[in-house]
Structure formats: C-alpha cells, structure tokens
Amino acid sequence: MSDAELRPVPWWQVILLGRNPKVTAVRLLVTVALVVFAWKFLFVPIRVTGPSMQPNFLNGQRRYLNRLAYLWAEPQRGDVVGIKTSGMHNLFMKRIIALPGERVRIVLGTVLINGEPLDEPYVPKRQPWNWPTDRREWQLGPDEYLFIGDNRTMLMKDHEFGVQRRDRIAGKVRP
C-alpha cells in the first residue's frame, strides 16, 4: 500500500463526502433525480383559484396533487381531486359528490343521491336561495363522477361543476 492509502481521511472530508467520494456522488445524483421526478410527475402543485372551495381551501393557497392516489384504488365520495380540463397544467380543484351509476339532484342547496340527502360535513354554511331547485337530474354513467365546490353560499350559476369521466381525474389533492 502507498502512503496516500494509509493516511487517515480528514474528518471534514468524511462528513462532507463520506469515506468513498465516488459512491457518495452517485448516491447524491440518484437522490436528486428521484426527488425531481417525484415533484415533477407524482406530486403536482395546484393553486386554489377563486372562492368555490371555501372555507376548506382558500383562494391563493397551494396544495399538492398526488397522482398515485388512484393507481390501486377508485375515487371516493368526498375526495378533493384535480380535474384535467386541458392537460396537467390547467386543473380544476373540486370535491367528488356522486359516484358512477348514481342519480343526483340538487334541491335548494341540498344534494340528493338516489333520492336521499347527502351528509356533507365539509359544507358548514348553505344559502338555499342561491341554489334553487335544479329541475335536472343526473344519471351518472358507469365511468362518471359529479363534482361540486364546497362553498354553497355562492350562487349556483357562479360555480364550475358537473359530470366528468374517470380519466379526467388527475389525482387526489392533499389536505
């Protein structure tokens, strides 16, 4: 062995680079690549825009969309999701109200699923006069979900809501 191999490694080098700098460099590159991949493709930032999800999500807040959430499970009633309108860069953030195959009607701000009122603990205040009786009843298809925002004090006509297919759900929003 040469003198260079027998010399002890300085403490600062061990702390900064480890005992084997090449292995440390490879580990660092792999870690950075995994983090960039996760934040670029798996956990997509989504900004709350407008008052339709208040008071649970405020205008301007940033949340993250978990694109893996529905890889092995189906979306559930009450989940807050990102809905693709034109790709991953333009998403609506809404709550799933009705599931495939259900009949839905809104009467004075109350959602009726198959004729029964839906318990919505995430809607603290309602103004029924802002949500008049909707004469329309939705019959959801086998791959369709109904989405509505949480703010039922807004006028019904000011909400962006409706039925979308399962493939339009980009992922689940982390609270």
Contacts in CASP RR format, 6 or more apart in sequence:
PFRMAT RR
TARGET T0000
AUTHOR 0000-0000-0000
METHOD contacts of the structure
MODEL  1
MSDAELRPVPWWQVILLGRNPKVTAVRLLVTVALVVFAWKFLFVPIRVTG
PSMQPNFLNGQRRYLNRLAYLWAEPQRGDVVGIKTSGMHNLFMKRIIALP
GERVRIVLGTVLINGEPLDEPYVPKRQPWNWPTDRREWQLGPDEYLFIGD
NRTMLMKDHEFGVQRRDRIAGKVRP
9 19 0 8 1.000
13 21 0 8 1.000
17 24 0 8 1.000
18 24 0 8 1.000
41 67 0 8 1.000
42 66 0 8 1.000
42 67 0 8 1.000
42 68 0 8 1.000
43 64 0 8 1.000
43 65 0 8 1.000
43 66 0 8 1.000
43 67 0 8 1.000
43 174 0 8 1.000
44 64 0 8 1.000
44 65 0 8 1.000
44 67 0 8 1.000
44 88 0 8 1.000
44 91 0 8 1.000
44 170 0 8 1.000
45 62 0 8 1.000
45 63 0 8 1.000
45 64 0 8 1.000
45 65 0 8 1.000
46 62 0 8 1.000
46 63 0 8 1.000
46 64 0 8 1.000
46 65 0 8 1.000
46 82 0 8 1.000
46 91 0 8 1.000
46 93 0 8 1.000
46 173 0 8 1.000
47 60 0 8 1.000
47 61 0 8 1.000
47 62 0 8 1.000
47 63 0 8 1.000
48 57 0 8 1.000
48 58 0 8 1.000
48 59 0 8 1.000
48 60 0 8 1.000
48 61 0 8 1.000
48 62 0 8 1.000
48 63 0 8 1.000
48 93 0 8 1.000
49 59 0 8 1.000
49 60 0 8 1.000
50 59 0 8 1.000
50 60 0 8 1.000
51 59 0 8 1.000
51 151 0 8 1.000
51 154 0 8 1.000
52 94 0 8 1.000
52 149 0 8 1.000
52 150 0 8 1.000
52 151 0 8 1.000
52 154 0 8 1.000
52 158 0 8 1.000
52 159 0 8 1.000
52 160 0 8 1.000
53 80 0 8 1.000
53 93 0 8 1.000
53 94 0 8 1.000
53 95 0 8 1.000
53 149 0 8 1.000
53 150 0 8 1.000
53 151 0 8 1.000
54 150 0 8 1.000
54 151 0 8 1.000
55 124 0 8 1.000
55 150 0 8 1.000
55 151 0 8 1.000
56 80 0 8 1.000
56 122 0 8 1.000
56 150 0 8 1.000
57 63 0 8 1.000
57 80 0 8 1.000
57 93 0 8 1.000
57 150 0 8 1.000
63 93 0 8 1.000
63 173 0 8 1.000
63 174 0 8 1.000
63 175 0 8 1.000
64 173 0 8 1.000
64 174 0 8 1.000
65 82 0 8 1.000
65 91 0 8 1.000
65 170 0 8 1.000
65 171 0 8 1.000
65 172 0 8 1.000
65 173 0 8 1.000
65 174 0 8 1.000
66 171 0 8 1.000
66 172 0 8 1.000
66 173 0 8 1.000
66 174 0 8 1.000
67 170 0 8 1.000
67 171 0 8 1.000
69 171 0 8 1.000
69 172 0 8 1.000
70 169 0 8 1.000
70 171 0 8 1.000
70 172 0 8 1.000
75 81 0 8 1.000
75 96 0 8 1.000
75 99 0 8 1.000
75 145 0 8 1.000
75 166 0 8 1.000
75 169 0 8 1.000
75 172 0 8 1.000
76 96 0 8 1.000
76 99 0 8 1.000
77 96 0 8 1.000
77 97 0 8 1.000
77 98 0 8 1.000
77 99 0 8 1.000
77 118 0 8 1.000
78 95 0 8 1.000
78 96 0 8 1.000
78 97 0 8 1.000
78 122 0 8 1.000
79 95 0 8 1.000
79 96 0 8 1.000
79 172 0 8 1.000
80 93 0 8 1.000
80 94 0 8 1.000
80 95 0 8 1.000
80 96 0 8 1.000
80 172 0 8 1.000
80 173 0 8 1.000
80 175 0 8 1.000
81 93 0 8 1.000
81 94 0 8 1.000
81 95 0 8 1.000
81 96 0 8 1.000
81 147 0 8 1.000
81 169 0 8 1.000
81 170 0 8 1.000
81 171 0 8 1.000
81 172 0 8 1.000
81 173 0 8 1.000
82 91 0 8 1.000
82 92 0 8 1.000
82 93 0 8 1.000
82 94 0 8 1.000
82 169 0 8 1.000
82 170 0 8 1.000
82 171 0 8 1.000
82 172 0 8 1.000
82 173 0 8 1.000
83 91 0 8 1.000
83 92 0 8 1.000
83 93 0 8 1.000
83 94 0 8 1.000
83 147 0 8 1.000
83 164 0 8 1.000
83 168 0 8 1.000
83 169 0 8 1.000
83 170 0 8 1.000
84 90 0 8 1.000
84 91 0 8 1.000
84 168 0 8 1.000
84 169 0 8 1.000
84 170 0 8 1.000
85 91 0 8 1.000
85 92 0 8 1.000
88 170 0 8 1.000
91 170 0 8 1.000
92 147 0 8 1.000
92 160 0 8 1.000
93 173 0 8 1.000
94 147 0 8 1.000
94 148 0 8 1.000
94 149 0 8 1.000
94 160 0 8 1.000
94 161 0 8 1.000
95 122 0 8 1.000
95 147 0 8 1.000
95 148 0 8 1.000
95 149 0 8 1.000
95 150 0 8 1.000
96 145 0 8 1.000
96 146 0 8 1.000
96 147 0 8 1.000
97 104 0 8 1.000
97 111 0 8 1.000
97 113 0 8 1.000
97 118 0 8 1.000
97 146 0 8 1.000
97 147 0 8 1.000
97 148 0 8 1.000
98 104 0 8 1.000
98 111 0 8 1.000
98 113 0 8 1.000
98 138 0 8 1.000
98 140 0 8 1.000
98 145 0 8 1.000
98 146 0 8 1.000
99 140 0 8 1.000
99 145 0 8 1.000
100 140 0 8 1.000
100 141 0 8 1.000
100 142 0 8 1.000
100 143 0 8 1.000
100 144 0 8 1.000
100 145 0 8 1.000
100 166 0 8 1.000
101 139 0 8 1.000
101 140 0 8 1.000
101 141 0 8 1.000
101 142 0 8 1.000
101 144 0 8 1.000
102 113 0 8 1.000
102 114 0 8 1.000
102 140 0 8 1.000
102 146 0 8 1.000
103 113 0 8 1.000
103 114 0 8 1.000
103 115 0 8 1.000
103 137 0 8 1.000
103 138 0 8 1.000
103 139 0 8 1.000
103 140 0 8 1.000
104 111 0 8 1.000
104 112 0 8 1.000
104 113 0 8 1.000
104 137 0 8 1.000
104 138 0 8 1.000
104 140 0 8 1.000
104 146 0 8 1.000
105 111 0 8 1.000
105 112 0 8 1.000
105 115 0 8 1.000
105 134 0 8 1.000
105 136 0 8 1.000
105 137 0 8 1.000
105 138 0 8 1.000
106 112 0 8 1.000
106 131 0 8 1.000
106 133 0 8 1.000
106 134 0 8 1.000
106 156 0 8 1.000
107 133 0 8 1.000
107 134 0 8 1.000
108 128 0 8 1.000
108 129 0 8 1.000
108 131 0 8 1.000
108 132 0 8 1.000
108 133 0 8 1.000
109 126 0 8 1.000
109 128 0 8 1.000
109 130 0 8 1.000
109 131 0 8 1.000
109 152 0 8 1.000
109 156 0 8 1.000
110 117 0 8 1.000
110 118 0 8 1.000
110 126 0 8 1.000
110 128 0 8 1.000
111 117 0 8 1.000
111 118 0 8 1.000
111 120 0 8 1.000
111 148 0 8 1.000
112 118 0 8 1.000
122 150 0 8 1.000
123 150 0 8 1.000
123 152 0 8 1.000
125 152 0 8 1.000
125 153 0 8 1.000
126 152 0 8 1.000
126 153 0 8 1.000
127 152 0 8 1.000
127 153 0 8 1.000
130 152 0 8 1.000
130 153 0 8 1.000
130 154 0 8 1.000
130 155 0 8 1.000
130 156 0 8 1.000
131 152 0 8 1.000
131 156 0 8 1.000
132 156 0 8 1.000
134 156 0 8 1.000
138 146 0 8 1.000
138 162 0 8 1.000
138 163 0 8 1.000
140 146 0 8 1.000
140 163 0 8 1.000
143 165 0 8 1.000
143 166 0 8 1.000
143 167 0 8 1.000
144 163 0 8 1.000
144 164 0 8 1.000
144 165 0 8 1.000
144 166 0 8 1.000
145 163 0 8 1.000
145 164 0 8 1.000
145 165 0 8 1.000
145 166 0 8 1.000
145 169 0 8 1.000
146 161 0 8 1.000
146 162 0 8 1.000
146 163 0 8 1.000
147 161 0 8 1.000
147 162 0 8 1.000
147 163 0 8 1.000
147 164 0 8 1.000
148 159 0 8 1.000
148 161 0 8 1.000
148 162 0 8 1.000
149 159 0 8 1.000
149 161 0 8 1.000
151 159 0 8 1.000
END
